[in-house]
Amino acid sequence: MSPQRVTVAKFISILQRNTKRYFDTALETDPIGSGQHFFLLRIYENEGITMYDLARQGNFDKGTVTKAVQKMAELGYIRMETDTRDRRIRHLYVTEEAMPFIRKIYRLRNDWQEKLFAGFSPEEAERCYRQLERMAENSCEALK
């Protein structure tokens, strides 16, 4: 049997692990680590989002979302409001206390993206971004 070519999954795995290391290192002194910053930004960008929609957007299970939301609420970074029509639904909002941290995450994210696209032309970077987006969509579709 001849050796197989390395799959794209290997490179995606390396990117994911290194991205986690980058954010873990940059956020090591902060109360929220790389595991929760995704949730905080989604709540900030989608004020009033529900935990269900938060889980759906990131392809996370309900338990993971619940744990992250509880931690951020304990830190005072988010607040929850019960839906007026359905008391089982909680809408999520960021607090003013979260804003310095949110700005830091955006700076880190932009810095990391610049590092990843070093040496790319703007056209190459855009094409790569769109192709990765399409691959992510294909992966979601394949698992339905």
C-alpha positions in Angstrom: 0.0 0.0 0.0 1.5 3.4 -1.0 1.6 6.3 1.5 -1.4 8.6 1.3 -1.2 12.3 0.8 -1.7 14.4 4.0 -5.3 15.5 4.3 -6.5 19.0 4.8 -7.7 18.0 8.2 -4.1 17.8 9.4 -3.5 21.5 8.5 -6.9 22.5 10.0 -5.9 20.6 13.2 -2.6 22.4 13.4 -4.2 25.8 12.9 -6.8 25.0 15.6 -4.2 23.9 18.1 -2.0 26.8 17.5 -4.9 29.3 17.6 -5.9 27.9 21.0 -2.3 28.2 22.2 -2.1 31.8 21.0 -5.3 32.8 22.8 -4.5 30.7 25.9 -1.1 32.5 26.3 -2.5 35.9 25.6 -5.4 35.5 28.0 -3.7 33.6 30.8 -4.0 36.4 33.2 -7.7 37.1 32.4 -10.7 35.5 34.1 -12.1 34.1 30.8 -9.9 32.0 28.6 -9.9 31.0 25.0 -12.8 28.6 25.6 -15.2 31.3 26.5 -14.2 34.3 24.3 -16.2 32.9 21.3 -19.4 33.0 23.4 -18.8 36.5 24.7 -18.2 37.9 21.2 -21.3 36.2 19.8 -23.4 37.7 22.6 -21.9 41.1 22.0 -22.5 40.9 18.3 -26.0 39.5 18.8 -27.5 41.3 21.8 -30.5 39.3 23.2 -29.4 36.0 21.6 -30.7 32.9 23.4 -28.5 30.1 24.7 -30.1 27.8 22.1 -29.1 30.1 19.2 -25.7 30.6 20.7 -25.2 26.8 20.7 -26.4 26.6 17.1 -24.2 29.3 15.8 -21.0 27.6 17.1 -22.1 24.0 16.8 -21.8 23.5 20.5 -23.9 21.3 22.8 -26.2 22.9 25.3 -24.0 21.8 28.3 -20.9 23.6 26.9 -22.9 26.8 26.3 -24.6 26.6 29.8 -21.2 26.3 31.5 -19.6 29.2 29.6 -22.6 31.4 30.1 -22.7 30.7 33.8 -19.1 31.5 34.2 -19.4 34.8 32.4 -22.5 35.7 34.4 -20.7 35.0 37.7 -17.9 37.4 36.5 -20.5 40.0 35.7 -19.7 40.0 32.0 -23.2 39.1 30.8 -26.7 39.4 32.2 -29.7 37.2 31.4 -33.2 38.4 30.9 -36.2 36.0 30.9 -38.3 36.2 27.8 -41.7 37.8 28.5 -43.6 35.3 26.5 -41.8 32.1 27.4 -40.2 32.0 30.8 -37.9 29.1 29.8 -36.0 31.3 27.4 -33.2 33.6 28.6 -31.9 36.4 26.4 -28.2 37.2 26.9 -26.6 40.7 27.0 -23.0 41.9 27.7 -22.4 44.3 30.5 -20.2 47.4 30.6 -17.7 45.4 32.7 -17.1 43.1 29.7 -16.2 45.9 27.2 -12.5 46.2 27.9 -12.1 42.4 27.6 -14.2 42.4 24.3 -11.9 45.1 22.9 -8.8 43.0 23.9 -10.2 39.9 22.2 -10.9 41.8 18.9 -7.3 43.1 19.0 -5.9 39.6 19.6 -8.1 38.1 16.9 -7.0 40.8 14.4 -3.3 40.3 15.3 -3.6 36.5 14.9 -5.3 36.8 11.6 -2.5 39.1 10.4 0.0 36.5 11.4 -1.8 33.8 9.6 -2.1 35.7 6.4 1.5 37.0 6.4 2.8 36.9 2.9 -0.7 36.6 1.3 -1.9 39.2 -1.2 -5.3 40.7 -0.2 -6.9 38.6 -3.0 -5.2 35.4 -1.8 -6.3 36.1 1.8 -9.9 36.7 0.7 -10.0 33.6 -1.5 -8.5 31.4 1.3 -11.1 32.9 3.8 -14.0 32.1 1.4 -12.7 28.6 0.7 -12.3 27.8 4.4 -15.8 29.2 5.0 -17.2 26.9 2.3 -15.3 23.9 3.8 -16.9 24.7 7.2 -20.3 24.9 5.7 -19.7 21.6 3.8 -18.7 19.9 7.0 -21.9 21.0 8.8 -24.0 19.8 5.8 -22.2 16.5 5.8 -23.1 15.8 9.4 -26.8 16.7 9.1 
